[in-house]
Amino acid sequence: MSDVVVRDAGAKLTMEVTVGEHHLVADEAKAIGGMESGPAPHEFLLVGLGACTAMTIKLYAARKQWPLEHISVKLSRRKVKAADCPDCTTTEGEVEEMTREITLEGPLDADMRARLLEIANKCPVHKTLTGEIKIRTSLA
């Protein structure tokens, strides 16, 4: 696994992102001071969850030799009031809510579809986001 390096690109909030040999750009919306020259940080988080979900499902279906022809994952996020979230442990303030809509194409029966939906929650990024996370920060 490659290290991720994020550097100021010199233009407002635009950041140069390097992941191994890959070069990307991160930015924010114009409304909050960015130039919209790349995905925002939370969008990258959704990209990671969506890509991992699709890959995990695709690998599982292939291993089972199930007729999955195509998969797509549509993601979004929003903040909701904790009081309006009946299955949340947080009771005050706001909760970050991510939604995933998975489209499976191919002649899959109901049992296969149900199992692939279960598998979505077993992708490594999903497990990371729903597990305990420690972020250790230091100055170089």
SEKETOR-826031 format. One record per atom (N, C-alpha, C, CB): x, y, z negated. Coordinates in nm, 2 decimals. Each point is the difference from the previous one (the first is absolute). Glycine has a CB too. Layout:
<recs>
      u      v      w
      X      Y      Z
...
</recs>
This chain:
<recs>
      u      v      w
   0.08  -0.12   0.00
  -0.08   0.12   0.00
   0.09   0.12   0.00
  -0.19  -0.12  -0.12
   0.16   0.22   0.21
   0.08   0.12   0.01
  -0.04   0.10  -0.10
   0.02  -0.04   0.24
   0.08   0.12  -0.28
  -0.03   0.12  -0.08
  -0.07   0.10   0.08
   0.20  -0.04  -0.14
  -0.28   0.12   0.08
  -0.08   0.11   0.06
   0.07   0.13  -0.05
  -0.22  -0.13   0.01
   0.26   0.21   0.09
   0.06   0.13  -0.03
  -0.09   0.11   0.05
   0.23  -0.10   0.00
  -0.27   0.20  -0.08
  -0.08   0.11   0.04
   0.08   0.13  -0.02
  -0.22  -0.12  -0.05
   0.23   0.20   0.16
   0.08   0.12  -0.01
  -0.08   0.12   0.06
   0.21  -0.13   0.03
  -0.19   0.24  -0.09
  -0.06   0.13   0.04
   0.04   0.02   0.15
   0.00   0.10  -0.24
  -0.10  -0.07   0.33
   0.03   0.02   0.14
   0.02   0.15   0.02
  -0.13  -0.20   0.07
   0.12   0.28  -0.17
   0.02   0.14   0.01
  -0.12   0.09   0.05
   0.23  -0.06   0.05
  -0.34   0.00  -0.01
  -0.12   0.07   0.04
  -0.11  -0.02  -0.09
   0.08  -0.02   0.23
  -0.11   0.12  -0.31
  -0.11  -0.01  -0.10
   0.00  -0.13  -0.08
  -0.14   0.14   0.15
   0.04  -0.23  -0.14
   0.00  -0.12  -0.08
   0.04  -0.13   0.09
  -0.18   0.10  -0.14
   0.23  -0.08   0.26
   0.03  -0.11   0.08
   0.12  -0.07  -0.05
  -0.08   0.12   0.20
   0.07  -0.26  -0.21
   0.11  -0.08  -0.05
   0.04  -0.10   0.10
  -0.09   0.03  -0.23
   0.22  -0.06   0.24
   0.06  -0.10   0.09
   0.00  -0.13  -0.09
   0.14   0.17   0.15
  -0.19  -0.28  -0.09
  -0.01  -0.12  -0.08
   0.09  -0.10   0.08
  -0.23   0.05  -0.09
   0.32  -0.12   0.02
   0.08  -0.11   0.06
  -0.03  -0.12  -0.07
   0.18   0.16   0.07
  -0.21  -0.27   0.00
  -0.02  -0.13  -0.05
   0.08  -0.09   0.08
  -0.24   0.05  -0.09
   0.36  -0.09   0.04
   0.09  -0.08   0.08
   0.03   0.08   0.13
  -0.09  -0.22  -0.09
   0.06   0.16   0.20
   0.03   0.06   0.13
  -0.12   0.08   0.06
   0.15  -0.19   0.05
  -0.26   0.20  -0.13
  -0.12   0.07   0.04
   0.00   0.14  -0.05
  -0.12  -0.21   0.00
   0.08   0.31   0.09
  -0.01   0.14  -0.04
  -0.14   0.05   0.02
   0.24   0.03   0.06
  -0.29   0.02  -0.17
  -0.14   0.05   0.00
  -0.01   0.14  -0.06
  -0.08  -0.24  -0.03
  -0.03   0.30   0.04
  -0.02   0.13  -0.05
  -0.12   0.00  -0.10
   0.10   0.11   0.21
  -0.09  -0.04  -0.32
  -0.11   0.01  -0.09
  -0.03   0.15  -0.02
   0.06  -0.21  -0.12
  -0.18   0.25   0.11
  -0.04   0.14  -0.02
  -0.13   0.01  -0.07
   0.12   0.06   0.21
  -0.17   0.06  -0.23
  -0.13   0.02  -0.06
  -0.08   0.08   0.10
   0.10  -0.01  -0.23
  -0.23   0.03   0.19
  -0.09   0.08   0.08
   0.03   0.15   0.00
  -0.18  -0.17  -0.05
   0.15   0.24   0.16
   0.02   0.14   0.00
  -0.06   0.07  -0.11
   0.02  -0.01   0.25
  -0.14  -0.03  -0.29
  -0.08   0.06  -0.11
   0.08   0.01  -0.13
  -0.21  -0.08   0.11
   0.31  -0.01  -0.13
   0.07   0.00  -0.13
   0.15   0.03   0.02
  -0.16  -0.17  -0.09
   0.19   0.23   0.21
   0.14   0.04   0.02
   0.08  -0.08   0.09
  -0.02   0.09  -0.21
  -0.03  -0.20   0.27
   0.08  -0.08   0.09
  -0.02   0.04   0.14
  -0.02  -0.19  -0.16
   0.07   0.11   0.25
  -0.01   0.03   0.14
  -0.07  -0.11   0.08
   0.21   0.13  -0.01
  -0.26  -0.24  -0.07
  -0.07  -0.11   0.06
   0.09  -0.07   0.11
  -0.22   0.11  -0.05
   0.35  -0.12   0.03
   0.08  -0.06   0.10
   0.02  -0.15  -0.02
   0.12   0.22   0.02
  -0.18  -0.27  -0.12
   0.00  -0.15  -0.03
  -0.10  -0.03  -0.11
   0.24  -0.01   0.06
  -0.26  -0.12  -0.09
  -0.09  -0.04  -0.11
   0.04   0.06  -0.13
  -0.05  -0.21   0.13
  -0.05   0.23  -0.21
   0.02   0.05  -0.14
   0.04  -0.12  -0.09
  -0.17   0.19   0.03
   0.23  -0.16  -0.14
   0.04  -0.11  -0.09
  -0.11  -0.10  -0.03
   0.17   0.16  -0.09
  -0.29  -0.12   0.05
  -0.10  -0.09  -0.03
  -0.04  -0.08   0.13
  -0.08   0.15  -0.18
   0.09  -0.10   0.30
  -0.03  -0.07   0.12
   0.11  -0.11   0.02
  -0.11   0.20   0.10
   0.23  -0.18  -0.13
   0.10  -0.10   0.00
  -0.03  -0.11  -0.10
   0.17   0.17   0.07
  -0.22  -0.14  -0.18
  -0.04  -0.10  -0.10
  -0.12  -0.09   0.06
   0.07   0.16  -0.19
  -0.16  -0.10   0.26
  -0.11  -0.07   0.06
   0.06  -0.09   0.12
  -0.17   0.18  -0.06
   0.26  -0.12   0.13
   0.07  -0.08   0.11
   0.06  -0.13  -0.06
   0.05   0.22   0.13
   0.02  -0.21  -0.24
   0.06  -0.11  -0.06
  -0.10  -0.11  -0.04
   0.18   0.15  -0.08
  -0.29  -0.10   0.02
  -0.11  -0.10  -0.04
  -0.06  -0.06   0.12
  -0.04   0.14  -0.21
   0.01  -0.06   0.31
  -0.07  -0.05   0.12
   0.09  -0.10   0.08
  -0.13   0.21   0.01
   0.25  -0.17   0.01
   0.09  -0.09   0.07
   0.02  -0.13  -0.07
   0.12   0.20   0.10
  -0.10  -0.20  -0.23
   0.02  -0.12  -0.08
  -0.12  -0.08   0.00
   0.16   0.12  -0.15
  -0.28  -0.06   0.14
  -0.12  -0.08   0.00
  -0.02  -0.07   0.13
  -0.10   0.17  -0.15
   0.12  -0.10   0.27
  -0.01  -0.06   0.13
   0.10  -0.12   0.02
  -0.09   0.22   0.09
   0.21  -0.19  -0.13
   0.11  -0.10   0.02
  -0.03  -0.13  -0.09
   0.16   0.19   0.05
  -0.21  -0.17  -0.17
  -0.02  -0.11  -0.09
  -0.12  -0.08   0.05
   0.08   0.13  -0.19
  -0.18  -0.07   0.24
  -0.12  -0.07   0.05
   0.05  -0.08   0.13
  -0.16   0.17  -0.10
   0.23  -0.10   0.19
   0.04  -0.06   0.12
   0.09  -0.12  -0.02
  -0.01   0.23   0.11
   0.10  -0.22  -0.21
   0.09  -0.12  -0.03
  -0.08  -0.11  -0.05
   0.19   0.16  -0.05
  -0.29  -0.13  -0.04
  -0.08  -0.11  -0.06
  -0.08  -0.07   0.10
  -0.01   0.13  -0.21
  -0.06  -0.05   0.30
  -0.08  -0.06   0.10
   0.08  -0.08   0.10
  -0.15   0.19  -0.02
   0.27  -0.15   0.05
   0.09  -0.08   0.09
   0.04  -0.13  -0.07
   0.08   0.22   0.11
  -0.05  -0.21  -0.23
   0.05  -0.12  -0.08
  -0.12  -0.10   0.00
   0.16   0.13  -0.14
  -0.28  -0.08   0.12
  -0.12  -0.09   0.00
  -0.05  -0.04   0.14
  -0.06   0.11  -0.22
   0.13  -0.05   0.32
  -0.04  -0.02   0.14
  -0.15   0.04   0.03
   0.17  -0.18   0.01
  -0.21   0.29  -0.08
  -0.13   0.05   0.02
   0.00   0.10   0.12
  -0.05  -0.02  -0.25
  -0.07   0.03   0.32
  -0.01   0.08   0.12
  -0.01   0.15  -0.02
  -0.10  -0.20   0.11
   0.19   0.26  -0.18
   0.00   0.14  -0.02
   0.07   0.06   0.13
   0.01  -0.01  -0.26
  -0.09   0.09   0.33
   0.05   0.06   0.13
   0.06   0.14  -0.02
  -0.17  -0.14   0.12
   0.11   0.21  -0.22
   0.04   0.14  -0.02
  -0.04   0.04  -0.14
  -0.02   0.06   0.25
   0.10   0.03  -0.31
  -0.04   0.05  -0.13
   0.03   0.15   0.00
   0.05  -0.22  -0.11
  -0.14   0.30   0.05
   0.03   0.14  -0.02
  -0.04   0.03  -0.15
  -0.03   0.06   0.25
   0.10   0.04  -0.30
  -0.03   0.04  -0.14
  -0.01   0.15   0.00
   0.12  -0.20  -0.10
  -0.24   0.25   0.06
  -0.02   0.15  -0.01
   0.00   0.04  -0.15
  -0.14   0.00   0.22
   0.22   0.10  -0.25
   0.02   0.03  -0.14
  -0.03   0.15  -0.03
   0.17  -0.18  -0.02
  -0.22   0.21  -0.09
  -0.02   0.14  -0.05
   0.02   0.01  -0.15
  -0.16   0.04   0.20
   0.18   0.08  -0.25
   0.01   0.02  -0.14
  -0.08   0.13  -0.04
   0.23  -0.12   0.00
  -0.27   0.12  -0.12
  -0.06   0.12  -0.06
   0.00  -0.01  -0.15
  -0.15   0.02   0.20
   0.13   0.09  -0.26
  -0.01   0.00  -0.15
  -0.15   0.00  -0.03
   0.22   0.13  -0.03
  -0.25  -0.21  -0.07
  -0.13  -0.01  -0.05
   0.00   0.02  -0.15
  -0.07  -0.16   0.18
  -0.04   0.21  -0.23
  -0.01   0.02  -0.15
  -0.01  -0.13  -0.07
  -0.12   0.22   0.04
   0.20  -0.23  -0.14
   0.01  -0.13  -0.07
  -0.14  -0.04  -0.05
   0.24   0.05  -0.07
  -0.32   0.04   0.03
  -0.13  -0.03  -0.05
  -0.09  -0.06   0.11
   0.02   0.19  -0.17
   0.01  -0.17   0.29
  -0.07  -0.05   0.12
   0.05  -0.13   0.05
  -0.06   0.23   0.06
   0.16  -0.29  -0.13
   0.07  -0.12   0.04
  -0.03  -0.11  -0.10
   0.18   0.13   0.12
  -0.29  -0.21  -0.10
  -0.04  -0.10  -0.10
   0.10  -0.11  -0.03
  -0.23   0.05   0.08
   0.32  -0.08   0.02
   0.10  -0.11  -0.03
   0.14   0.05  -0.03
  -0.14  -0.14   0.15
   0.15   0.27  -0.19
   0.13   0.06  -0.03
   0.02  -0.01  -0.15
  -0.01   0.15   0.20
   0.14  -0.16  -0.25
   0.03   0.00  -0.14
   0.01   0.14  -0.05
   0.11  -0.22   0.02
  -0.07   0.32   0.07
   0.01   0.14  -0.03
  -0.14   0.05  -0.02
   0.22   0.03   0.13
  -0.24   0.05  -0.24
  -0.14   0.05  -0.02
  -0.01   0.15   0.01
  -0.03  -0.19  -0.15
   0.14   0.26   0.16
   0.00   0.15   0.01
   0.09   0.04   0.12
  -0.04   0.02  -0.25
   0.01   0.10   0.30
   0.08   0.05   0.11
  -0.04  -0.06   0.13
   0.18   0.04  -0.16
  -0.07  -0.06   0.24
  -0.02  -0.05   0.14
   0.07  -0.13   0.02
  -0.04   0.23   0.08
   0.00  -0.31   0.01
   0.06  -0.13   0.04
   0.03   0.01   0.15
  -0.12  -0.13  -0.19
   0.24   0.08   0.23
   0.03  -0.01   0.14
  -0.07  -0.13   0.05
   0.23   0.12  -0.03
  -0.30  -0.10   0.14
  -0.07  -0.11   0.06
   0.04  -0.02   0.14
  -0.20   0.04  -0.15
   0.25  -0.16   0.18
   0.04  -0.03   0.14
  -0.10  -0.10   0.05
   0.24   0.04  -0.04
  -0.28  -0.02   0.17
  -0.09  -0.10   0.06
   0.06  -0.06   0.12
  -0.20   0.13  -0.08
   0.18  -0.26   0.10
   0.05  -0.08   0.11
  -0.12  -0.06   0.07
   0.22  -0.05  -0.11
  -0.23   0.07   0.24
  -0.10  -0.06   0.09
   0.08  -0.09   0.10
  -0.17   0.19  -0.03
   0.15  -0.32   0.01
   0.07  -0.10   0.08
  -0.09  -0.05   0.11
   0.15  -0.06  -0.19
  -0.10   0.07   0.32
  -0.07  -0.06   0.11
   0.07  -0.12   0.05
  -0.09   0.23   0.07
   0.02  -0.34  -0.07
   0.06  -0.13   0.05
  -0.07  -0.04   0.13
   0.06  -0.07  -0.24
   0.02   0.05   0.34
  -0.06  -0.04   0.13
   0.04  -0.14   0.03
   0.00   0.24   0.08
  -0.09  -0.32  -0.03
   0.02  -0.14   0.04
  -0.11  -0.08  -0.05
   0.25   0.04   0.00
  -0.26  -0.17   0.04
  -0.10  -0.09  -0.04
   0.02  -0.06  -0.14
  -0.04  -0.05   0.25
   0.04   0.13  -0.35
   0.02  -0.04  -0.13
  -0.13  -0.03  -0.07
   0.21   0.14  -0.02
  -0.22  -0.24  -0.06
  -0.13  -0.03  -0.07
  -0.01   0.08  -0.12
  -0.01  -0.23   0.10
  -0.10   0.23  -0.17
  -0.02   0.08  -0.12
   0.10  -0.04  -0.11
  -0.24   0.02   0.05
   0.27  -0.15  -0.07
   0.10  -0.04  -0.10
   0.14   0.06   0.03
  -0.14  -0.21  -0.04
   0.18   0.20   0.16
   0.13   0.06   0.04
   0.01   0.15  -0.03
   0.02  -0.18   0.18
  -0.13   0.25  -0.14
   0.00   0.14  -0.02
   0.01   0.04  -0.15
  -0.14   0.02   0.21
   0.06  -0.10  -0.29
   0.00   0.02  -0.14
   0.14  -0.02  -0.06
  -0.24  -0.07  -0.02
   0.31  -0.04   0.06
   0.13  -0.03  -0.04
   0.10   0.11   0.04
  -0.05  -0.25   0.01
   0.04   0.30   0.11
   0.09   0.10   0.05
  -0.02   0.13  -0.08
   0.00  -0.10   0.23
  -0.12   0.13  -0.27
  -0.02   0.11  -0.09
   0.07  -0.01  -0.13
  -0.23   0.04   0.11
   0.22  -0.16  -0.17
   0.07  -0.03  -0.12
   0.15   0.02   0.02
  -0.18  -0.17  -0.07
   0.23   0.12   0.18
   0.15   0.01   0.03
   0.04   0.14   0.01
  -0.01  -0.22   0.12
  -0.07   0.31  -0.08
   0.03   0.15   0.01
   0.05   0.05  -0.13
  -0.17   0.03   0.18
   0.10  -0.08  -0.29
   0.04   0.05  -0.13
   0.13  -0.06  -0.06
  -0.24   0.04  -0.04
   0.29  -0.14   0.12
   0.13  -0.06  -0.04
   0.12   0.05   0.07
  -0.13  -0.20  -0.05
   0.11   0.30   0.14
   0.12   0.06   0.07
   0.09   0.07  -0.11
  -0.14   0.03   0.22
   0.27  -0.04  -0.20
   0.09   0.05  -0.09
  -0.02   0.15  -0.04
   0.16  -0.17   0.09
  -0.19   0.25   0.00
  -0.02   0.14  -0.03
  -0.13   0.02  -0.09
   0.11   0.07   0.22
  -0.21  -0.14  -0.19
  -0.12   0.00  -0.08
   0.03  -0.04  -0.15
  -0.14  -0.05   0.20
   0.22  -0.06  -0.21
   0.04  -0.04  -0.13
   0.09   0.11  -0.07
  -0.01  -0.24   0.08
   0.09   0.30  -0.01
   0.09   0.11  -0.05
  -0.09   0.11  -0.05
   0.19  -0.06   0.15
  -0.29   0.11  -0.07
  -0.08   0.11  -0.04
  -0.09  -0.03  -0.11
   0.01   0.08   0.23
  -0.05  -0.20  -0.25
  -0.10  -0.04  -0.11
   0.07  -0.05  -0.12
  -0.17  -0.05   0.18
   0.30   0.03  -0.17
   0.08  -0.05  -0.11
   0.06   0.11  -0.08
   0.05  -0.21   0.12
   0.03   0.18  -0.22
   0.07   0.10  -0.07
   0.12   0.05   0.08
  -0.06  -0.11  -0.22
   0.07   0.24   0.22
   0.11   0.06   0.08
   0.08   0.09  -0.09
  -0.14   0.00   0.21
   0.27  -0.01  -0.20
   0.10   0.09  -0.07
   0.08   0.07   0.11
   0.01  -0.15  -0.21
  -0.01   0.28   0.20
   0.09   0.08   0.09
   0.11   0.06  -0.08
  -0.20   0.04   0.16
   0.32  -0.08  -0.13
   0.12   0.05  -0.08
   0.07   0.10   0.09
   0.02  -0.22  -0.13
  -0.01   0.34   0.07
   0.05   0.12   0.08
   0.13   0.05  -0.07
  -0.23   0.06   0.08
   0.33  -0.03   0.00
   0.12   0.06  -0.05
   0.06   0.10   0.10
   0.05  -0.21  -0.13
   0.03   0.29   0.09
   0.07   0.09   0.09
   0.13  -0.06   0.05
  -0.10   0.20  -0.12
   0.13  -0.18   0.25
   0.12  -0.06   0.06
   0.12   0.09  -0.03
  -0.13  -0.11   0.18
</recs>
